[in-house]
Structure formats: structure tokens, C-alpha cells
Amino acid sequence: MKRSLIHRLVIVFFVIYLLAVTWPIAQWVRGPTPLVLGFPLPLAWSIVWILLGFVVLIILDWFEERR
């Protein structure tokens, strides 16, 4: 079964997601300052990745429904 381009892009995104929220890459944003919208940078980093993952899954669902 051949995977479509969108499936491959989603897989690549979630591999990058995994790397971005785990050690050692998450250590690049450690520390209580600077604040982003009132959140410490590590918390804002995690929230951004969670929201990006949600958007990617919505896009994947949209493409799956079109099939």
C-alpha cells in the first residue's frame, strides 16, 4: 500500500514534533524568561507544538474525507 504525500508529510511533522518536545531540543527553550503571552517560554513552546499538531490532524482529516 503506497502512502500519499500528505501521509508522508504528517509522519515527518510528527517526528519533528517528537524531537522538538523532548530532550535535548526542548532544553534550548528552558528557563523562566522570556515570557510569551504571560507564559514561560518552555510552556509556550509546548502549547505551540500541541496546537500545531491539532492543526495538522485537522488537515489530515480533511484530506481523508475528500478521498
C-alpha positions, 0 to 999 in steps of 0.5 A, spaced: 500 500 500 503 506 497 502 512 502 500 519 499 504 525 500 500 528 505 501 521 509 508 522 508 508 529 510 504 528 517 509 522 519 515 527 518 511 533 522 510 528 527 517 526 528 519 533 528 514 534 533 517 528 537 524 531 537 522 538 538 518 536 545 523 532 548 530 532 550 535 535 548 531 540 543 526 542 548 532 544 553 534 550 548 527 553 550 528 552 558 528 557 563 523 562 566 524 568 561 522 570 556 515 570 557 510 569 551 503 571 552 504 571 560 507 564 559 514 561 560 517 560 554 518 552 555 510 552 556 509 556 550 513 552 546 509 546 548 502 549 547 505 551 540 507 544 538 500 541 541 496 546 537 500 545 531 499 538 531 491 539 532 492 543 526 495 538 522 490 532 524 485 537 522 488 537 515 489 530 515 482 529 516 480 533 511 484 530 506 481 523 508 474 525 507 475 528 500 478 521 498 
